[in-house]
């Protein structure tokens, strides 16, 4: 066989193989179809080092420090946006004594 015929057969075989792989990926839903990605929500940032935090992680992957703010008086978790503890009313804004720990 000539080199040109071999080249054409290999190219055709690779084309069929790639189309088969694409069809399998599309059937399993692993192929993007041009739809926008859903909003992952607000990004959380480590208060100690500023590294991004995964969804509901308790510890920062960069510095290893706890990422959940606890009230120093009642030890209940504090929301990052609140200015005071929802349980006991202790101020939790900037300059407070609240610490970040595992809930």
N, C-alpha and C positions, 0 to 999 in steps of 0.2 A: 504494500500500500504506500501511497505517496505521503509525504509529510503533510501536505495540505489537507488530505482526507482525514488523517489522524487528528489534526488540529480542529477541524470542523466537528468531528464526532465528540471530542473532549469538550468543546464549547457547548454543544447541544446537551450533553450529559450534565454539565455544570448548570446550565439554564433550567433544566427539568428539576434538578436537585434543589436549587434555590427556590423555585416556585413551590415545590412540595413543602419545604421548611416554612415558607411564608404562609401557606395554607394551614399547616398544623398550628402555627402560632396564632393565627387569626381565629381558628376554631376554638382554641383554649382561652381566648380573650387576652392574650399577652401582647397583642399588637395594638398600638395606638391608632385610633380611627379619626384623628383630627379634632376630637372633642377636647375642650379645655379641661385642665386638671382641676379637681375640686379644691376649694380654698382650704389649706391645712390649718387655718386658724392663726391666732397671733403667735409670734415666735417668742419663746421665753428666753431670757438672758440670765446668766449667772450673776448674782449681785456682787460676788467677790472678784471674779476675773473678767467678766463680760463675755464669756464664751456662750454660744448658743446651746440651749438645753433641749433634749428630746421631749416630746409630749408630756408625759407624767413622771419623768425621772425624779428620783429623790436626791441624787447626787450629781454634781457637775462632772462630766467626763474629762475635762481639762485639769481642774485643780483638785477634784475629789471632795470638795466641801459640800455639806448639805445644802439643798436648794429650796427647802420649805421653811417659811418664816413662821415661828411659833411665838405666841404671847409669853413674855417672861413671867407674868402673874399666874395665868391659868393653864399654860402649856397647850392651848388649843391652836390649830393651824390658822394663820392669818392670810387673807386674800392680799395679793400684791397691790391692788388699787385702793384698799381701805386705809383710812387715816387713824382708825382705832379698832380695838378688838370687838368683834360682834358679841362675844360672850360676857366680858367683864368691863368693857369700855376703856381700857388702858390705851393711851395714845400709842400709835404704831408707826407714825410718820418718820421723816428724816430726823436723826438724832435720838431716836428711841432706843431702849435697851433690848429690843426684840432680837432674837437670835435665829439663824437659819439652821434647822435640824430636820432629821427624819421624823415624819409624823407618827 
